[in-house]
Amino acid sequence: MRVLHIEGGKNLYGGPTQVVYLVEGLAKKGIENIVLCHKNNTLQEKLKGNAEIVITSYRGELDIRIFFQILKLIIQKGPDLIHIHSRRGVDFYGGLASFLLRKTCLLTRRVDNKERFLLLRVKYFFYKKIIAISDEIKNILIKEGLSSNKVITIKSAIAFEKNSKSNILKNEFRNEHNIFDPNTTLIVIVAQLIPRKGHMLLLDAFCDIKKTNKNIRLFIYGRGYLKEKIEEYINKNNLQDHVYLKGFHSEIRSVLHCFDFLVHPAQNEGLGIALLEAASLQLPIVATRVGGIPEIVHDNVNGLLVQPQSKKSLSYAMMKLIQNPSLREKLGKEGPKIVKRDFSVEKMVNGNLQVYKSLFTK
């Protein structure tokens, strides 16, 4: 089987990382892979040897050039199947090109936001199957009018690796940031700097907690257009010694184990790869009860779930973990069990492959 994968993202965030895992796994099972991706996305470097890479430089949903590029690529390569992995216009143009050339195509849906009814019907008409990365996304699509026979859940995955939680590495990290008191609690958020990820709410909650507990530090990993607004907030509230804006980290696993817990106060979230990474590294999590998050973070099992957009609820949960190291340890130990059971790469690859085969079985 020859599969054309289309990933329109410019950066190696959670979605493109899933494409890497999938293509690597499919290659091991004898599937021939072709990947069309943006020239700036480093996933092309990750996939060397496992796929034929074709690069594009299209600019987004209004750039119709991508339609003709996909059309030409399908004609040239003659794939048996087209798998669309992202939005940014390729979910429409890729589906349309496949339909016009009478090729079987499917789409992976990674976001839990609703779409207009007519747009949903037009866009998804082209696809034989929609793969939702969480049960919540599947439920939303069905509620919006898609047939339950057309949507299947195959959850995102991470490459689970045993992590040596070295105190030396932790100490090095703390020393690097001039944090010498071993009782200082280190909190981390890993997310794009965009409004729906909840950074401003987190900063408000952090400020409230800091009034009574100054022995805390917040590390923010990610990039996005909210950076300036976050910097202004830090300066305005004199948080320069307590909040660290670290930018994007391509190998976040290498530092995650240095923290005491992760916070993810998103307003909506399809699933959340950073949550999987944290859970696999025995990091307890405070996150909002939205989207696919409760499928990873089980309340009072491997983390604490809070109400969305509630500073009071978020502050309370964070304070609970700050004040209770034994609870952090208890919750952290359950994370790897959940990841191994529900979010393995092998399970994700096999799930996709089963869908592929089902599309060619009468």
Helices and strands as residue ranges (DSSP letters): E 2-7, H 14-28, E 32-38, H 43-46, E 52-56, H 65-77, E 81-84, H 90-100, E 104-109, H 117-124, E 129-132, H 135-143, E 151-153, H 167-176, E 185-190, G 195-197, H 199-210, E 216-221, H 227-236, E 243-247, H 253-256, E 261-264, H 273-280, E 285-288, G 293-295, E 303-306, H 311-322, H 325-342, H 345-358
